[in-house]
Amino acid sequence: MLETIVALATAPMKSALAVIRVSGDESFSVVSKCFSKDLVNITKRTALVGEIINDKEIIDQVVVIAYKGPKSFTGEDLVEIICHGSTLIANEIIELLISKGAKHADRGEFSMRAFLNQKIDLVQAEAINDVINATTKEAKKISIFSLEGDVSKLIYPVKVMIADLISLIEVNIDYPEYEDIEVANKEKIISDIDKINIVLKELTTQGEKAKIIKDGLKVGIFGKPNVGKSSLLNALLGEEKAIVTDIAGTTRDVVEGDIVLKGLTLHLLDTAGIRESDDVVENIGVNKAKAIIDEAELVIVVLDASKELDKQDKDILELTKDKKRIIVYNKKDLAISIPDNSVAISAKENDIDALVKAIYDAVGIDEVVFNQPSLNNARQIGLLKQAMEHLNTAKADAENDLGVDLISVSLFSAYKSVLAILGEDNEIDISKEIFSRFCVGK
């Protein structure tokens, strides 16, 4: 039997009301020891008004909602105590409940119990934290899809397809004498794997886009000194965050800022102009800029449209050639010429609409992505890719005429990867890692 746990479920700050949550087989008994009414014999969800009492002293007048398991968030008997929103009162009640036999909950322990009691799967559990931490309406919407189970439903057909193929192979191995069973031959296995991979590829592509909406995109702004990088950062942010002068090398360090463009959060990094310099401090900034090229998920290379490209421009283009990038010609009103594969702007005049459109085009974000359920974090997407790798191994084994018993090993590994997305593979260690990121009370 798990211990009865207690924690504050609302923010630890002065407010009108606070909610204290208690969960476990003894929660009704523990609360009854300090509540003016008895909860022990409650058999269904019940709301009561009364007092929390320590000996004969009334700590607070409260509303208590008792949820009889398994019809509760955690699947256990659960009590929510709604008290006045004084941190002093909330702490007094929690300390009193601990003295009556409860244990203070660890981070995410309520949600973990909901997962262990099969009230939610791991995708839904992750979504709880994502909803709490969402900073845009669009990110919240993506997380709500997961919380309601719509994303988990995307995985079920894949589970069934892989399980069906594994089962067919196992039946062929165990009952070769049955003539009415479909033969798990090379062609059948390859065909089924190809069909599964099409689904997994689509889930991965959509998931990577949804992850960008939920987490934002790290965007590095690069270019040689005095081409308008800082002016572009300020235009995107709508504020004078970076110092702008005509003196080359003004930006010595990385200047950061966040902006939401039509629902897409950009984590902008304006870097020091990349050039050779004898200035020790400036060179530190240049080295930081080069390091950020590796970190950035999207690179914006800013060039001066009023001048011909020089060696420094060409070096920067070479340095960023393997990154997803947008080539921007600034000072378009003074342009000599602007190539077709680039974007023309005037950062000084805040004329950057073409760049905003190019950013959306570069990451493949459209209205569809904002309005459909998708897997949306690194763990989920990584497991999808892992499943595809195992399936490709199985396909290669089939093409090389290996025995079906050996092929089924890779198929089973793919199946486990898919199950791990939902937390159905019994790998509790990774589950604990996920729940440890939650706030106390969830």
matplotlib code that plots the C-alpha trace (Angstrom):
import matplotlib.pyplot as plt

x = [0.0, 1.4, 1.8, -0.9, 0.6, -0.2, 0.9, -0.2, -1.7, -1.8, 1.0, 2.7, 1.7, -1.0, -4.3, -8.0, -8.0, -5.5, -6.0, -4.3, -4.4, -4.3, -4.2, -3.8, -5.8, -5.8, -6.5, -10.2, -9.0, -6.1, -8.3, -11.1, -8.6, -8.5, -11.7, -15.0, -16.9, -16.1, -15.1, -14.4, -17.7, -18.0, -18.6, -18.9, -17.6, -18.8, -18.3, -18.5, -18.1, -16.5, -13.4, -9.9, -9.2, -5.9, -7.0, -9.7, -8.2, -9.9, -7.2, -9.6, -13.0, -12.7, -14.5, -13.5, -14.1, -13.7, -13.2, -13.7, -11.1, -10.8, -12.9, -10.3, -7.3, -4.9, -7.2, -6.9, -9.1, -8.3, -9.3, -9.0, -9.1, -10.0, -8.8, -8.2, -5.2, -2.8, 0.5, 0.5, -2.9, -1.9, 1.3, -0.4, -2.9, -0.2, 1.9, -1.2, -2.0, 1.6, 1.3, -1.8, 0.0, 0.4, 3.8, 4.7, 4.5, 7.5, 7.5, 5.0, 4.0, 0.2, 0.6, 2.9, 0.2, -2.3, 0.0, 0.7, -3.0, -3.6, -5.7, -3.4, -0.6, 2.9, 2.0, -0.9, 1.4, 4.0, 1.1, 0.2, 3.6, 3.4, 0.0, 1.4, 4.5, 2.8, 3.6, 1.4, -2.1, -0.8, 1.6, -1.3, -3.5, -0.9, -0.5, -4.3, -4.5, -2.1, -3.8, -7.1, -5.6, -5.9, -2.2, -2.1, -4.7, -2.3, 0.0, -2.6, -2.8, 1.0, 0.9, -1.7, 0.1, 3.4, 1.7, -0.2, 3.0, 4.8, 1.9, 1.7, 5.4, 5.0, 2.1, 4.1, 6.9, 4.8, 2.2, 3.8, 1.5, -1.7, -2.4, -5.1, -2.8, -1.3, 2.3, 4.8, 7.1, 9.7, 7.3, 4.6, 7.1, 8.6, 5.3, 3.9, 7.1, 6.8, 3.2, 4.1, 7.1, 4.9, 2.7, 5.8, 7.4, 4.3, 4.0, 7.7, 7.4, 4.3, 5.8, 8.9, 6.7, 4.5, 7.6, 8.7, 5.3, 5.5, 9.1, 10.0, 12.8, 16.4, 17.4, 20.9, 21.5, 24.9, 26.9, 30.0, 30.1, 27.8, 25.5, 22.4, 22.1, 21.3, 18.9, 17.2, 17.0, 15.5, 12.9, 11.9, 11.6, 10.0, 12.4, 15.9, 17.5, 20.8, 23.0, 23.1, 26.0, 27.9, 31.0, 32.0, 32.3, 29.8, 28.2, 30.8, 28.6, 25.5, 22.3, 19.2, 15.5, 12.2, 9.4, 6.1, 5.4, 1.9, 2.0, 5.6, 8.1, 11.6, 14.5, 16.6, 20.4, 22.2, 25.9, 29.0, 30.0, 32.2, 35.6, 39.3, 40.2, 43.1, 40.7, 40.8, 37.3, 35.8, 37.5, 35.8, 32.4, 33.3, 34.2, 30.9, 29.1, 30.7, 29.7, 26.1, 26.0, 26.1, 23.3, 20.9, 18.0, 17.6, 20.4, 19.7, 22.7, 22.6, 24.4, 24.7, 22.6, 24.4, 27.8, 29.3, 30.0, 33.5, 35.6, 34.1, 30.6, 31.6, 33.3, 30.1, 28.1, 30.5, 30.5, 26.6, 26.1, 25.1, 22.5, 18.9, 19.2, 17.7, 20.0, 18.9, 20.0, 19.5, 19.3, 17.2, 16.6, 20.3, 20.6, 23.0, 21.4, 19.5, 19.7, 16.5, 17.2, 17.3, 15.1, 15.2, 14.5, 15.2, 15.7, 16.1, 12.7, 11.1, 10.4, 10.8, 7.5, 9.3, 11.6, 8.7, 7.2, 10.5, 10.9, 7.5, 8.4, 11.8, 10.3, 7.2, 4.7, 1.2, -2.4, -2.8, 0.0, -1.7, -4.9, -4.1, -2.9, 0.8, 3.5, 5.5, 8.6, 12.1, 11.5, 8.4, 9.9, 13.2, 11.2, 9.4, 12.8, 14.1, 11.1, 11.8, 15.4, 14.4, 11.9, 14.5, 16.8, 14.0, 13.3, 17.0, 17.1, 14.1, 15.7, 18.8, 16.6, 17.3, 15.0, 11.7, 12.7, 15.7, 13.5, 11.0, 13.8, 14.0, 10.2, 9.8, 12.4, 10.3, 7.2, 8.9, 9.9, 6.3, 5.0, 7.6, 6.0, 2.9, 4.8, 3.5, 6.9, 7.3, 10.5, 9.7, 13.1, 12.3, 8.9, 10.4, 12.7, 9.8, 7.7, 10.7, 10.4, 6.9, 6.0, 5.0, 1.3, 1.0]
y = [0.0, 3.4, 6.1, 8.9, 12.0, 15.7, 18.9, 22.4, 22.2, 25.9, 28.4, 29.1, 32.8, 35.0, 34.7, 34.4, 30.6, 27.8, 24.1, 21.3, 17.9, 14.6, 11.2, 7.6, 4.7, 6.5, 10.0, 10.0, 8.8, 11.3, 14.3, 13.2, 13.4, 17.2, 18.0, 18.8, 16.1, 12.4, 11.3, 7.6, 6.2, 8.3, 6.2, 8.8, 12.3, 14.6, 18.3, 19.4, 22.7, 22.7, 23.6, 22.3, 21.9, 21.3, 20.1, 22.7, 25.5, 26.3, 26.8, 27.8, 27.3, 25.2, 23.4, 19.7, 17.7, 14.0, 11.7, 8.0, 6.0, 4.9, 7.8, 10.4, 12.0, 9.6, 6.6, 6.5, 8.1, 11.7, 14.9, 18.5, 21.0, 24.6, 27.0, 30.8, 31.7, 32.6, 30.7, 30.6, 28.8, 26.4, 25.5, 25.0, 22.6, 20.7, 20.3, 19.1, 16.5, 15.3, 14.9, 12.8, 10.3, 11.9, 12.3, 15.4, 14.6, 14.6, 16.6, 15.1, 12.3, 12.9, 12.6, 9.6, 7.8, 8.6, 7.0, 4.0, 3.5, 3.8, 6.9, 8.6, 7.4, 8.9, 11.3, 12.7, 13.0, 15.0, 17.2, 18.2, 19.9, 21.3, 23.0, 24.6, 25.9, 27.0, 30.6, 31.0, 30.0, 27.8, 25.9, 25.4, 24.1, 21.6, 20.4, 20.2, 17.7, 15.5, 15.9, 14.8, 11.7, 12.7, 12.3, 8.9, 7.7, 8.4, 5.6, 2.9, 2.0, 1.7, -0.6, -2.8, -3.0, -4.0, -6.4, -8.0, -8.6, -10.1, -12.3, -13.5, -14.5, -16.2, -18.2, -19.3, -20.4, -22.3, -23.8, -24.4, -27.3, -25.0, -24.3, -21.7, -19.2, -16.4, -17.0, -14.5, -14.6, -12.0, -10.0, -9.8, -8.6, -6.0, -4.7, -4.4, -2.6, -0.1, 0.7, 1.1, 3.3, 5.6, 6.2, 6.7, 9.1, 11.3, 11.2, 12.3, 15.1, 16.5, 16.0, 18.0, 20.9, 20.7, 20.6, 23.9, 25.4, 24.1, 24.8, 27.6, 27.9, 28.9, 31.4, 32.7, 36.0, 36.0, 38.3, 40.5, 43.7, 46.6, 44.8, 45.5, 42.4, 44.4, 46.5, 43.4, 42.0, 45.2, 45.2, 41.7, 42.4, 45.8, 47.3, 48.7, 45.8, 45.8, 48.8, 50.1, 52.3, 52.8, 51.5, 48.0, 45.5, 47.3, 44.0, 42.1, 39.4, 37.4, 39.5, 37.4, 38.0, 36.1, 37.1, 35.4, 35.7, 34.5, 31.8, 30.8, 31.6, 32.6, 32.5, 35.1, 35.3, 38.3, 37.5, 39.6, 40.3, 37.5, 38.9, 38.8, 41.3, 42.2, 43.2, 40.4, 41.1, 41.3, 38.0, 36.3, 37.5, 36.2, 32.8, 32.7, 33.5, 30.6, 28.2, 29.4, 28.3, 24.7, 25.4, 27.3, 25.5, 28.2, 30.5, 34.0, 35.3, 39.1, 40.6, 44.2, 44.7, 48.0, 46.3, 43.5, 40.3, 40.2, 37.5, 37.8, 37.4, 34.4, 32.9, 33.2, 31.7, 28.8, 28.4, 28.1, 26.2, 22.9, 24.6, 25.4, 29.0, 32.1, 34.5, 38.1, 41.2, 44.2, 47.8, 46.8, 50.5, 50.8, 47.4, 46.8, 43.4, 40.8, 37.0, 35.1, 32.6, 35.3, 37.7, 41.5, 43.7, 47.1, 46.5, 50.2, 50.9, 47.8, 46.4, 42.7, 41.0, 39.0, 37.6, 36.6, 34.7, 33.1, 31.9, 30.1, 28.6, 27.4, 25.4, 24.2, 25.7, 26.2, 26.4, 22.7, 22.2, 24.5, 22.6, 18.9, 16.6, 15.6, 14.1, 17.1, 16.5, 15.1, 11.9, 11.0, 11.9, 10.1, 6.9, 7.2, 7.5, 4.6, 2.4, 3.3, 2.3, -1.1, -1.6, -0.8, -3.4, -5.9, -5.0, -5.3, -8.7, -9.8, -8.6, -10.6, -13.7, -14.1, -16.4, -14.9, -15.7, -13.3, -10.7, -10.8, -9.6, -6.2, -6.0, -6.6, -3.9, -1.5, -2.5, -1.8, 1.7, 2.5, 1.2, 3.4, 6.5, 5.7, 4.3, 0.8, -0.8, -0.9, 1.2, 3.0, 4.7, 7.1, 7.7, 8.9, 11.2, 12.8, 13.3, 14.7, 17.8, 18.6, 21.1, 19.8, 19.2, 17.8]
z = [0.0, -1.0, 1.6, 1.8, 0.3, 0.8, -1.0, -1.9, -5.4, -6.0, -6.2, -2.8, -2.6, -1.1, -3.0, -2.4, -2.1, -1.9, -2.7, -0.7, -2.2, -0.3, -2.0, -0.8, 0.8, 4.1, 2.8, 4.1, 7.5, 7.7, 6.8, 9.2, 12.1, 11.8, 9.9, 11.6, 9.6, 9.0, 5.5, 6.3, 5.0, 1.9, -1.2, -4.0, -4.8, -2.0, -1.1, 2.5, 4.3, 7.8, 9.8, 10.0, 13.7, 15.6, 19.1, 19.8, 17.8, 14.4, 11.8, 9.0, 7.5, 4.4, 1.6, 1.3, -1.8, -1.4, -4.4, -3.9, -5.9, -8.6, -9.8, -9.0, -10.7, -9.1, -9.1, -5.3, -2.6, -3.0, -1.0, -2.0, 0.8, -0.4, 2.3, 2.4, 0.3, 3.2, 2.9, 6.8, 6.8, 4.0, 5.7, 9.0, 7.4, 5.6, 8.7, 10.6, 8.0, 8.1, 11.9, 11.3, 9.1, 5.6, 3.8, 1.9, -1.8, -4.1, -7.3, -9.8, -7.4, -7.8, -11.6, -11.3, -9.2, -11.9, -14.4, -12.3, -11.7, -15.5, -15.3, -17.8, -20.1, -20.3, -23.2, -21.1, -18.1, -20.0, -21.3, -17.7, -17.3, -20.9, -20.2, -17.0, -18.8, -22.1, -22.9, -26.0, -26.9, -29.7, -27.4, -24.9, -27.7, -28.8, -25.2, -24.6, -27.5, -25.7, -22.3, -23.7, -25.2, -28.9, -29.4, -27.8, -30.2, -33.1, -31.7, -31.3, -35.1, -35.2, -32.1, -33.8, -37.2, -35.6, -33.2, -36.1, -38.0, -35.0, -34.2, -37.8, -37.7, -34.4, -35.6, -38.7, -36.5, -34.0, -36.3, -39.7, -40.4, -40.5, -44.2, -43.6, -42.0, -44.1, -44.8, -43.3, -46.3, -47.3, -49.5, -46.9, -44.2, -46.4, -47.5, -44.0, -42.8, -45.6, -44.6, -41.0, -41.8, -43.9, -40.8, -38.5, -41.0, -41.1, -37.3, -37.0, -39.5, -37.9, -34.4, -35.2, -36.3, -33.2, -31.1, -32.6, -31.8, -28.2, -27.4, -29.8, -32.3, -31.5, -34.3, -34.7, -36.5, -38.2, -40.4, -40.6, -38.5, -39.4, -41.8, -39.6, -37.4, -34.3, -36.2, -37.4, -33.8, -32.6, -35.5, -34.7, -30.9, -31.3, -28.8, -28.7, -27.0, -29.0, -29.4, -33.0, -34.2, -37.4, -35.6, -36.7, -33.8, -31.4, -30.5, -28.4, -26.9, -27.7, -27.3, -26.7, -26.9, -27.4, -29.7, -30.7, -34.5, -35.4, -32.7, -33.3, -30.5, -31.7, -29.3, -31.1, -30.7, -32.1, -32.4, -32.6, -36.2, -37.5, -38.7, -37.9, -35.2, -33.0, -30.2, -27.5, -26.2, -29.7, -30.6, -27.6, -29.0, -32.4, -31.0, -29.2, -32.4, -34.2, -31.3, -31.6, -35.2, -34.0, -31.4, -33.7, -35.3, -37.9, -39.1, -40.5, -42.5, -42.9, -45.9, -46.9, -50.1, -50.8, -51.3, -53.2, -51.2, -49.8, -48.4, -44.9, -46.3, -48.3, -45.3, -43.2, -46.0, -46.1, -42.3, -42.3, -45.5, -43.7, -41.5, -42.2, -43.1, -44.6, -46.5, -45.9, -47.8, -45.6, -46.8, -49.8, -50.6, -51.4, -53.2, -56.0, -56.7, -54.7, -55.7, -56.2, -53.3, -50.7, -48.8, -49.1, -46.0, -44.5, -40.8, -40.1, -41.5, -39.8, -43.3, -42.4, -43.5, -46.2, -43.5, -41.2, -44.1, -45.0, -41.3, -41.5, -44.9, -43.6, -40.7, -42.6, -40.2, -41.5, -40.1, -40.2, -37.6, -35.2, -35.3, -35.2, -32.5, -32.8, -30.8, -29.7, -27.5, -28.0, -26.1, -28.2, -31.5, -30.6, -29.9, -33.2, -35.0, -33.0, -34.0, -37.7, -37.3, -35.9, -38.6, -41.3, -39.7, -39.9, -43.6, -44.4, -42.7, -44.8, -48.0, -47.1, -46.6, -42.9, -40.9, -39.7, -36.1, -36.4, -38.2, -35.4, -32.9, -34.6, -35.0, -31.3, -30.6, -32.7, -30.8, -27.5, -28.8, -29.7, -26.3, -24.5, -26.0, -23.9, -21.0, -21.6, -21.7, -17.9, -18.0, -14.8, -14.5, -17.5, -16.0, -12.8, -14.7, -16.4, -13.3, -11.4, -13.6, -12.3, -9.6, -6.2, -6.0, -9.5]

ax = plt.figure().add_subplot(projection="3d")
ax.plot(x, y, z, "-o")
ax.set_aspect("equal")
plt.show()
